[in-house]
Amino acid sequence: MSDRARDEQAGESLLTVLVALTANALLAVAKSVAAAFTGSAAMVAEAAHSWADTGNEVFLLVAERSGNRPRDEAHPRGYGRATYVWSLVAAFGLFAAGSVVSVWHGVTELGAADREADYLVNYVILAIGFALEGSSFLQASRQVRGEARRSRMHPLRFVASTSNPTLRAVWFEDASALIGLGLAGGGIALHQVTGDPVWDALASIAIGLLLGVVAVFLMRRNMAYLLGVGLTPALQSRVLEHVLERPQVERVTSLHVEYVGPRRLFVVAAVDLVGDDTEDSLAVRLRGVETDLEAAPMIEDAVLTLALPDEPDLTP
């Protein structure tokens, strides 16, 4: 991946978050007004959903800004892991402000008496919600398909495993938002047809459970990247090939690669250099190869050691 390609992906991720933030902020206000006007439990859940998503997008913007800072002496592997920390905070916010509130409100409304409701207002707001959430989902899906194609992976598999937590969060939040709108519409329609408000309350609970599943999944993925996620065999082979392509590297006997941020890798390898230099010369040459490797956009830091003579070679 070139520097230009990496910058383009970072810019596209920022655009995806901004589109989602704008859509969710507008919807949060509209749903809150509709919930206050109609008293619909499902609409209250949807309002909580949109407010939670809006707060999450703010955290995701902080994640993008914090994680993109260049490395320094105090952080030789950069600040990329800060992206996972802030994305984890955003996922917990989705759980606390979206899931718990929606389930709690739905449960409290199960035994509530029926009251007059303006169903048309709810339907209009839900239709606007589909349009806004749909535009945000299309932007996120466009980025997912493009990056999945470059990674030669199925889009669903890519978005579930990508090292980019902001893209994953926006895509899953938008997908759950569209499903949530369908659940809310179904609950409100059944309430209107049957006259029984329990359907409205059940829709609120279903929306809350949906948000809980998505939030827990996002939290687990961010925790996994903070603890260390192994590379796919294909990417591991690409990194090994990249090391072996260095003119001064004769062979590689061990290789450890881990993510230290979105599309950022920390590489540790044992290598055998071409020639038979003295110890001082070898140290200088090793450092030169490390610097050469770190020039690659995806490699944030590289640490090389000398291979033992009897260690077997690694092959891509």
VENJOMO-V972772 format. One record per backbone hydrogen bond with DSSP energy under -0.5 kcal/mol. CO is the residue of the C=O (numbers start at 1). NH is the residue of the N-H. Records with the same first field share a line. If there is no record, write none. Layout:
CO: NH, NH
//
This chain:
1: 297
2: 6
3: 7
4: 8
5: 9
6: 10
7: 11
8: 12
9: 13
10: 14
11: 15
12: 16
13: 17
14: 18
15: 19
16: 20
17: 21
18: 22
19: 23
20: 24
21: 25
22: 26
23: 27
24: 28
25: 29
26: 30
27: 31
28: 32
29: 33
30: 34
31: 35
32: 36
33: 37
34: 38
35: 39
40: 44
41: 45
42: 46
43: 47
44: 48
45: 49
46: 50
47: 51
48: 52
49: 53
50: 54
51: 55
52: 56
53: 57
54: 58
55: 59
56: 60
57: 61
58: 62
59: 63
60: 64
61: 65
62: 66
63: 67
64: 68
66: 69
69: 79
75: 72, 78
79: 82
80: 83, 84
81: 85
82: 86
83: 87
84: 88
85: 89
86: 90
87: 91
88: 92
89: 93
90: 94
91: 95
92: 96
93: 97, 98
94: 98, 99
95: 100
96: 101
98: 102
99: 103
100: 104
101: 105
102: 106
103: 107
104: 108
105: 109
106: 110
107: 110
109: 112
117: 119
118: 122
119: 123
120: 124
121: 125
122: 126
123: 127
124: 128
125: 129
126: 130
127: 131
128: 132
129: 133
130: 134
131: 135
132: 136
133: 137
134: 138
135: 139
136: 140
137: 141
138: 142
139: 143
140: 144
141: 145
142: 146
143: 147
144: 148
145: 149
146: 150
147: 151
148: 152, 153
149: 152
154: 158
155: 159
156: 160
157: 161
158: 161, 162
163: 165
164: 168
165: 169
166: 170
167: 171
168: 172
169: 173
170: 174
171: 175
172: 176
173: 177
174: 178
175: 179
176: 180
177: 181
178: 182
179: 183
180: 184
181: 185
182: 186
183: 187
184: 188
185: 189
186: 190
187: 191
188: 192
189: 193
190: 194
191: 195
195: 197
196: 199
197: 201
198: 202
199: 203
200: 204
201: 205
202: 206
203: 207
204: 208
205: 209
206: 210
207: 211
208: 212
209: 213
210: 214
211: 215
212: 216
213: 217
214: 218
215: 219
216: 220
217: 221
218: 222
219: 223
220: 224
221: 225
222: 226
223: 227
224: 228
229: 259
232: 236
233: 237
234: 238
235: 239
236: 240
237: 241
238: 242
239: 243
240: 244
241: 245
243: 246
246: 249
248: 250, 274
251: 272
252: 314
254: 270
256: 268
258: 266
260: 81
261: 264
264: 260, 261
265: 267, 300, 301
266: 258
267: 303
268: 256
269: 271, 305
270: 253, 254
271: 273, 307
272: 250, 251
278: 282
279: 283
280: 284
281: 285
282: 286
283: 287
284: 288
285: 289
286: 290
287: 291
288: 292
289: 293
290: 294
291: 295
292: 295
293: 296
296: 299
298: 265, 300
301: 267
303: 269
305: 271
308: 311
//
